[in-house]
Amino acid sequence: MCKVKAKVRGKAVTLQTIGYRGRRERKSPIADARQARSFIVYKKDVRKLRLKIGSTVTVNVGGKKIKAKVRKWSRGSRLLLPKSQYPLKGLSTRKLKKVVVG
């Protein structure tokens, strides 16, 4: 799992990536982000963004706009499930370096 800086509903938030292909994560955070399938929004940010379960939001990561459906997740946090399977796959390495945290 790695963290990615993004904008949801025009507000800057940090999302956690999840849902990897294969058994384990990649060794570098950039390759890790590239193969992620979905994002987790932290509970404190869910309150700030007022995300409703079942709604569709636009997530802006590194200039790429991704449509995602809001799902229920653990202990108040929310899962953002994009329409495409690997949403960050086509993003350039230069843009990914700017948005990957850590």
VOMARMI-584283 format. One line per 10 residues: number of its first residue (from 1); their letters; for each residue x, y, z of N, C-alpha, C. Coordinates in steps of 0.001 Angstrom, whole numbers, plus 500000, padded with zeros to 6 digits. Example, Ala and Ser with C-alpha at 12.3 -4.5 7.8 and 13.67 -1.06 7.14 Angstrom:
VOMARMI-584283
1	as	513190,494310,507800,512300,495500,507800,513200,496700,507800 | 512850,497750,507080,513670,498940,507140,512900,500030,507870
end
This chain:
VOMARMI-584283
1	mckvkakvrg	500831,498828,500000,500000,500000,500000,500879,501240,500000 | 500466,502225,499244,501154,503502,499278,500103,504597,499336 | 500541,505793,499663,499633,506921,499767,499822,507835,498574 | 498718,508425,498116,498718,509262,496929,497989,510561,497242 | 498567,511695,496821,497903,512985,496969,496910,513145,495831 | 495683,513552,496168,494643,513697,495154,493683,514805,495545 | 492805,515150,494607,491735,516103,494882,490410,515391,494655 | 489568,515435,495671,488230,514867,495581,487256,515994,495902 | 486326,516245,494990,485374,517353,495143,486082,518686,495367 | 487227,518866,494730,487966,520127,494790,488808,520323,496035
11	kavtlqtigy	488836,519338,496938,489617,519456,498174,490767,518466,498155 | 491928,518918,498579,493124,518068,498591,493045,517066,499740 | 493240,515785,499420,493233,514714,500415,494357,513720,500093 | 494675,512901,501069,495621,511814,500868,494836,510513,500841 | 495003,509754,499756,494305,508485,499590,495289,507335,499731 | 494827,506230,500214,495645,505028,500307,495254,504098,499161 | 496237,503544,498471,495940,502644,497358,495783,501221,497873 | 494984,500424,497156,494704,499059,497584,494284,498242,496365 | 494277,496933,496503,493758,496049,495462,494785,495699,494413 | 495826,495016,494809,496938,494756,493905,496757,493497,493087
21	rgrrerkspi	497423,493490,491954,497459,492317,491089,498512,491378,491681 | 498213,490129,491782,499182,489188,492341,499081,489105,493852 | 500107,488531,494470,500060,488268,495906,500577,489402,496767 | 501466,490226,496241,502086,491227,497115,502294,492553,496401 | 502711,493519,497190,502947,494860,496666,504281,494886,495912 | 504473,495928,495130,505729,496104,494408,506776,496690,495349 | 508026,496687,494909,509101,497157,495776,509209,498679,495815 | 508892,499360,494728,508955,500820,494733,507543,501398,494860 | 507408,502549,495513,506081,503143,495687,505416,503541,494367 | 506201,503911,493355,505642,504316,492067,505029,503116,491348
31	adarqarsfi	505750,502007,491324,505211,500783,490713,504012,500278,491509 | 504050,500500,492817,502958,500121,493697,501681,500884,493334 | 501821,502189,493125,500670,503027,492779,500129,502678,491403 | 501020,502330,490484,500611,502039,489114,499701,500819,489008 | 499903,499841,489882,499096,498625,489771,497929,498586,490767 | 497679,499693,491466,496562,499745,492413,495220,499807,491676 | 494206,499186,492266,492882,499131,491646,491865,500056,492292 | 492070,500430,493543,491105,501297,494219,491800,502121,495291 | 491033,503059,495890,491573,503984,496885,490734,503941,498148 | 491381,504223,499283,490670,504332,500553,490778,505781,501028
41	vykkdvrklr	489632,506358,501404,489598,507709,501964,489519,507563,503477 | 490395,508261,504194,490405,508183,505645,489146,508812,506247 | 488795,508365,507446,487570,508780,508122,487494,510298,508311 | 488599,510922,508681,488598,512376,508899,488316,513131,507595 | 488799,512581,506470,488555,513219,505179,487138,512949,504675 | 486557,511826,505054,485172,511504,504661,484226,512537,505249 | 484466,512915,506483,483630,513929,507127,483789,515276,506425 | 485036,515602,506069,485313,516883,505419,484672,516955,504027 | 484695,515823,503297,484176,515783,501933,482686,515488,501850 | 482108,514972,502942,480694,514570,503002,480367,513549,501919
51	lkigstvtvn	481116,512462,501896,480904,511412,500894,479744,510512,501302 | 478823,510328,500405,477675,509454,500648,477908,508113,499946 | 477542,507032,500608,477702,505697,500045,476805,505552,498814 | 477394,505059,497727,476653,504867,496494,476778,506006,495497 | 477302,507146,495951,477451,508281,495030,478701,508108,494169 | 478774,508876,493086,479925,508844,492191,480665,510171,492311 | 481987,510104,492494,482813,511302,492614,483934,511263,491585 | 484487,512430,491290,485630,512526,490395,486877,512721,491237 | 487861,511847,491037,489127,511909,491752,490185,512410,490774 | 490893,513471,491149,491932,514027,490293,493299,513657,490881
61	vggkkikakv	494022,512788,490195,495341,512346,490641,496351,512692,489563 | 497240,513626,489849,498281,513994,488892,497752,514519,487576 | 496621,515209,487600,496036,515752,486390,495115,514798,485649 | 495015,513572,486112,494128,512590,485483,492835,512503,486287 | 491707,512677,485612,490416,512620,486282,489860,511207,486191 | 489488,510669,487351,489010,509299,487449,487630,509313,488111 | 486651,508717,487457,485313,508570,488053,485339,507357,488965 | 484845,507529,490198,484857,506433,491156,483559,506402,491955 | 483151,505203,492312,481947,504998,493114,482353,504878,494584 | 481586,505482,495469,481880,505469,496912,481236,504236,497529
71	rkwsrgsrll	482062,503436,498199,481589,502221,498877,481912,502308,500367 | 481214,501531,501158,481464,501469,502597,482754,500695,502844 | 483538,501116,503825,484773,500435,504187,484845,500355,505694 | 485958,500027,506239,486109,499739,507658,486128,500997,508541 | 485385,500967,509625,485405,501964,510688,485241,503409,510229 | 484343,503637,509312,484032,505000,508902,484768,505486,507672 | 485821,504799,507266,486501,505204,506044,485722,504683,504839 | 486030,505211,503653,485297,504843,502446,486243,504329,501366 | 485714,503439,500548,486457,502876,499427,485994,503576,498154 | 486943,504061,497360,486623,504642,496061,486974,503618,495003
81	lpksqyplkg	485963,503124,494318,486134,502071,493326,486024,502679,491927 | 487157,502832,491217,487131,503456,489888,486434,502588,488852 | 485969,503235,487782,485314,502522,486693,486319,501672,485919 | 487546,502205,485713,488585,501430,485026,489324,500560,486032 | 489893,499458,485574,490503,498501,486492,491811,499011,487108 | 492701,499583,486311,493964,500125,486814,494012,501606,486464 | 493456,502477,487300,493289,503881,486933,494589,504674,486780 | 495646,504323,487506,496891,505089,487451,497930,504477,486520 | 497548,503465,485766,498489,502746,484915,499102,503632,483833 | 498332,504500,483208,498822,505317,482107,499520,506594,482520
91	lstrklkkvv	499559,506908,483818,500184,508135,484299,501699,508054,484161 | 502332,509151,483752,503779,509151,483550,504511,509060,484889 | 505743,508621,484840,506562,508472,486049,506795,509815,486715 | 506975,510845,485936,507215,512195,486472,506016,512675,487281 | 504808,512463,486774,503594,512874,487500,503373,512013,488728 | 503672,510723,488622,503497,509830,489781,504452,510188,490911 | 505677,510609,490572,506639,511012,491608,506128,512191,492414 | 505371,513080,491755,504839,514254,492443,503685,513918,493392 | 502900,512890,493052,501705,512602,493855,501894,511485,494873 | 502902,510628,494711,503114,509533,495673,503769,510091,496927
101	vg	503198,509777,498082,503716,510246,499374,504602,509147,499951 | 505801,509513,500354,506680,508552,501032,507667,507861,500227
end
